[in-house]
Amino acid sequence: MAVSTPAPVDDTGAAPVAPGAEAARRQLWRSRLYKLDVKASPYAYVAPFFVLFFAFGLFPLLYTAYVSLHNVDLGAPEQQAWVGMANYTRLLHDQFFWNALRNTFTLGVLSTVPQLIIALGLAHLLNYRLRGRTLFRVSVLMPYVTSTAAATIVFAELFGRDYGFINWALGHVGIGHIDWESGRWTSQIALSTIVTWRWTGYNALIYLAAMQAIPTDLYAAAACDGAGRWQLFRHITVPSLRPAIVFTVVVSTIGATQLFGEPLLFGGVSGHLGGANHQYQTLGLYLYDQGWFNFHLGRAAAVAWAMFLIIVILVVVNFLLARRIRSAS
């Protein structure tokens, strides 16, 4: 009768594992780690974005909505009294809110329309083979990278009533000195000039990038049919730029609705009021005035949410108009 030999044991008394079993165990462990890496790595890579978004995007948005339903004083933010929709209904009866909304709309039109038209023309010129075109492209972008404070202070001096360069130049053509800051339309023209100067180059480079993606065969075929430069621009360039134009219109609309730094610095001491008579007070300045000068954080939060809803409505309107134009063509 055969007697089975017991497996050798080590110093600890445990039977040693066969080399093949140990390799299989390691292979199984590596396979599990690989599967976990494949499944979890994408979430780990995108996790920082969502953490930052929840911390600095979603949470402030929801907390602002919460504050807008309460009466909160800046001096005692922990003391909050529920008021429901009272802060919103108050906006509907506040003449300064409607004045700020009207000023925001007019400033948006005065700054957005010229800058997009000028940007389209600049992009069309930069798209040609010019000597030193790289220098021109960098020069066009320089106003965009300039500080808002620096640009506004310089333009405020240029539009100065007594010693401004603009009034000096107008005096040479027989136009008297204009008090740019005190008038409603004059102040808004001055502010729209600052915004147009800063953002035209940014939009021009977007249009230029879109132009360079247009197939050259389209231009060659149209030129063979006798089309001139204006016809090429009108019937090929502009239709091909429609997505880029929609993008710049939406971004410019959002920026105009949130206009804050330029009018704040342009008015000096009364900048938060948008001038002595609120002649250029925007929604951003009205929010700032309510929260940090009148100490009504609940009302300021209601203004913030009103701005958010206005931006959403404007973006939807732009999208519907763009889709109708696309379907009509």
C-alpha positions in Angstrom: 0.0 0.0 0.0 1.4 3.3 -1.1 2.0 6.0 1.5 1.4 9.6 0.4 4.3 11.9 1.3 3.1 15.1 3.0 4.0 18.4 1.4 7.0 20.0 2.8 6.4 22.9 5.1 8.4 26.0 5.7 9.5 27.5 9.1 6.0 29.0 9.7 4.3 25.7 9.3 2.4 26.6 6.2 2.6 24.5 3.0 4.5 26.3 0.2 2.5 27.4 -2.9 3.4 25.8 -6.2 5.2 28.2 -8.6 2.4 27.7 -11.2 -0.3 28.7 -8.8 1.6 31.7 -7.6 2.1 32.9 -11.2 -1.6 32.4 -11.9 -2.5 34.4 -8.7 -0.3 37.3 -9.8 -1.8 37.2 -13.3 -5.3 37.3 -11.9 -4.3 40.3 -9.6 -2.8 42.2 -12.6 -5.9 41.5 -14.7 -8.1 42.9 -11.9 -5.9 46.0 -11.6 -6.0 46.5 -15.4 -9.8 46.3 -15.5 -10.0 48.7 -12.6 -7.6 51.1 -14.3 -9.6 51.0 -17.5 -12.8 51.7 -15.8 -11.7 54.2 -13.1 -9.0 56.2 -14.9 -11.4 58.3 -17.1 -13.4 59.3 -14.0 -10.2 60.1 -12.1 -9.0 62.4 -15.0 -12.2 64.4 -15.2 -12.8 64.4 -11.4 -10.8 67.7 -10.8 -13.0 69.5 -13.2 -16.2 68.4 -11.5 -14.8 69.1 -8.1 -13.9 72.7 -9.1 -17.2 73.1 -11.0 -19.2 72.0 -7.9 -17.2 74.2 -5.6 -16.9 77.4 -7.7 -19.8 77.0 -10.2 -22.8 75.0 -9.1 -22.7 75.7 -5.4 -22.4 79.5 -5.7 -25.3 79.3 -8.3 -27.6 77.4 -6.0 -26.6 79.4 -2.9 -27.3 82.6 -4.8 -30.7 81.3 -5.6 -31.2 80.5 -1.9 -30.0 84.0 -0.8 -32.3 85.7 -3.3 -35.3 84.3 -1.4 -34.2 85.8 1.9 -33.6 89.3 3.3 -29.8 89.3 4.0 -27.8 92.2 5.2 -24.1 92.5 4.4 -23.3 93.5 7.9 -25.0 90.4 9.4 -25.1 87.7 6.7 -25.9 85.0 9.2 -29.3 86.6 10.0 -31.5 85.6 7.1 -35.3 86.2 7.0 -37.4 84.4 4.4 -39.2 86.7 2.0 -40.0 84.4 -0.8 -40.3 86.1 -4.2 -40.3 89.6 -2.7 -36.9 90.5 -4.0 -37.9 89.6 -7.5 -41.2 91.4 -7.4 -39.4 94.5 -6.1 -37.2 94.5 -9.2 -40.3 94.7 -11.4 -41.3 98.0 -9.6 -37.8 99.4 -9.4 -37.1 102.2 -11.9 -33.4 101.8 -11.5 -33.5 98.1 -12.5 -35.4 99.0 -15.7 -33.0 101.9 -16.3 -30.0 99.5 -15.9 -31.6 96.9 -18.2 -32.2 99.6 -20.9 -28.6 100.9 -20.6 -27.3 97.3 -20.8 -29.3 96.7 -24.0 -28.2 99.9 -25.7 -24.5 99.4 -24.6 -24.7 95.9 -26.0 -26.0 97.0 -29.3 -23.5 100.0 -29.6 -20.6 97.8 -28.8 -21.5 94.4 -30.3 -22.6 95.5 -33.8 -19.6 97.7 -34.7 -17.0 95.3 -33.2 -18.3 92.3 -35.2 -18.5 94.2 -38.4 -15.0 95.6 -37.9 -13.7 92.2 -36.9 -15.1 90.6 -40.0 -13.3 93.2 -42.2 -10.0 92.9 -40.4 -10.1 89.1 -40.6 -10.8 89.4 -44.4 -7.8 91.7 -44.8 -5.5 89.5 -42.6 -6.5 86.4 -44.6 -4.7 87.8 -47.7 -0.9 87.2 -48.1 0.4 90.4 -46.6 4.0 91.3 -45.8 4.4 91.0 -42.0 1.0 89.5 -41.5 2.1 87.8 -38.3 3.0 91.2 -36.8 -0.5 92.5 -37.8 -2.2 89.5 -36.2 -0.4 89.9 -33.0 -1.1 93.7 -33.0 -4.8 93.0 -33.5 -4.8 90.8 -30.4 -3.0 93.2 -28.2 -6.1 95.2 -27.0 -7.6 91.9 -25.8 -4.7 91.1 -23.5 -4.6 94.6 -22.1 -5.9 95.0 -18.6 -9.5 96.3 -18.4 -8.5 98.8 -15.7 -5.6 100.2 -17.8 -7.7 100.5 -21.0 -10.6 102.2 -19.2 -8.4 104.7 -17.4 -6.6 105.6 -20.7 -9.9 106.0 -22.5 -11.4 108.0 -19.7 -8.5 110.5 -20.1 -9.1 110.5 -23.9 -12.7 111.4 -23.4 -12.0 114.0 -20.7 -14.1 117.1 -20.9 -11.5 119.8 -20.5 -8.2 118.2 -21.6 -9.2 115.0 -23.4 -7.7 114.2 -26.8 -11.1 113.5 -28.3 -12.4 117.0 -27.5 -9.2 118.5 -28.7 -9.5 116.8 -32.1 -13.2 117.8 -32.3 -12.3 121.4 -31.6 -10.2 121.5 -34.7 -13.3 120.7 -36.8 -15.5 123.3 -35.1 -17.3 121.0 -32.6 -17.3 122.3 -29.0 -16.2 120.4 -26.0 -18.5 117.5 -25.1 -19.0 116.3 -21.5 -18.8 112.7 -22.4 -19.4 111.3 -18.9 -22.5 113.3 -18.0 -24.7 112.6 -21.0 -26.6 109.4 -21.5 -25.8 108.8 -25.2 -22.3 110.4 -25.0 -21.3 108.2 -22.0 -22.6 105.1 -23.7 -20.8 105.9 -26.9 -17.6 106.3 -25.0 -18.0 103.1 -23.1 -18.9 101.2 -26.3 -15.7 102.5 -27.9 -13.7 100.9 -25.0 -15.5 97.6 -25.4 -15.2 97.7 -29.2 -11.5 98.5 -29.0 -10.8 95.6 -26.6 -12.8 92.8 -28.2 -12.5 93.5 -31.9 -9.2 91.7 -32.3 -10.4 88.7 -30.4 -13.4 88.2 -32.7 -11.2 89.0 -35.8 -8.9 86.1 -35.0 -11.9 83.8 -34.6 -13.1 84.8 -38.0 -9.6 84.5 -39.4 -9.3 80.9 -38.2 -12.7 80.1 -39.7 -11.7 81.7 -43.0 -8.6 79.6 -43.3 -10.7 76.5 -43.0 -12.7 77.4 -46.1 -11.6 75.2 -49.1 -9.7 77.2 -51.6 -11.4 75.2 -54.4 -14.6 77.2 -53.8 -12.8 80.5 -54.4 -11.0 79.1 -57.5 -14.2 77.8 -59.0 -16.0 81.1 -58.4 -13.1 83.1 -59.8 -13.2 81.0 -62.9 -16.8 81.9 -63.3 -15.9 85.6 -63.2 -16.8 86.4 -59.5 -15.0 89.5 -58.1 -13.7 89.9 -54.6 -16.9 91.4 -53.2 -18.9 88.5 -54.7 -16.5 86.0 -53.3 -16.8 87.6 -49.8 -20.5 87.8 -50.0 -21.4 84.4 -51.4 -18.6 82.2 -50.1 -16.9 83.7 -47.1 -19.9 85.0 -45.1 -22.0 81.9 -45.5 -19.1 79.7 -44.6 -18.5 81.8 -41.5 -22.1 81.5 -40.2 -21.2 79.1 -37.3 -18.3 81.4 -36.2 -20.6 84.5 -36.5 -23.3 82.8 -34.3 -20.6 81.9 -31.7 -19.2 85.5 -31.6 -22.7 87.0 -31.4 -23.6 84.7 -28.4 -20.3 85.4 -26.6 -20.6 89.1 -27.2 -24.2 89.1 -26.0 -23.2 87.4 -22.8 -20.3 89.8 -22.3 -22.5 92.8 -22.9 -25.0 91.6 -20.4 -22.3 91.2 -17.8 -20.6 94.5 -18.5 -19.1 95.8 -15.3 -15.4 96.9 -15.2 -15.5 99.5 -17.9 -18.4 101.6 -16.6 -17.3 101.2 -13.0 -13.9 102.7 -13.7 -15.1 105.2 -16.3 -17.3 107.0 -13.7 -14.7 107.4 -11.0 -16.2 108.1 -7.6 -19.8 107.7 -8.9 -18.9 104.6 -11.0 -21.0 102.2 -9.0 -24.0 104.4 -9.7 -23.3 104.6 -13.5 -22.9 108.3 -13.3 -24.6 111.0 -11.2 -27.9 110.3 -13.0 -27.5 106.6 -13.5 -27.1 107.4 -17.2 -24.9 104.4 -18.0 -25.6 102.1 -15.0 -25.6 98.5 -16.2 -27.1 95.4 -14.6 -23.7 94.5 -13.2 -23.3 97.9 -11.6 -26.8 97.8 -10.3 -26.0 94.4 -8.7 -22.8 95.8 -7.2 -24.6 98.9 -5.8 -27.4 96.8 -4.2 -25.1 94.3 -2.6 -22.0 96.3 -1.5 -23.3 99.9 -1.1 -26.9 99.3 0.0 -25.9 96.1 1.9 -28.9 94.2 0.4 -27.4 90.8 -0.5 -30.8 89.3 -1.1 -31.7 91.9 -3.7 -28.2 91.6 -5.3 -28.7 87.8 -5.6 -32.1 88.4 -7.2 -30.5 90.7 -9.8 -27.8 88.1 -10.5 -30.5 85.5 -11.2 -32.4 88.0 -13.3 -29.2 88.5 -15.4 -28.8 84.7 -15.7 -32.3 84.3 -17.0 -31.9 87.2 -19.4 -28.7 85.6 -20.8 -30.4 82.3 -21.2 -33.3 84.0 -23.1 -30.9 85.9 -25.4 -28.9 82.8 -26.2 -32.0 80.8 -27.0 -33.2 83.7 -29.3 -29.9 83.8 -31.0 -30.0 80.0 -31.5 -33.5 80.1 -33.0 -32.6 83.0 -35.3 -29.5 81.2 -36.5 -31.4 78.0 -37.1 -34.1 79.9 -39.1 -31.4 81.6 -41.2 -29.7 78.3 -41.8 -32.9 76.6 -42.9 -33.9 79.5 -45.1 -30.6 79.4 -47.0 
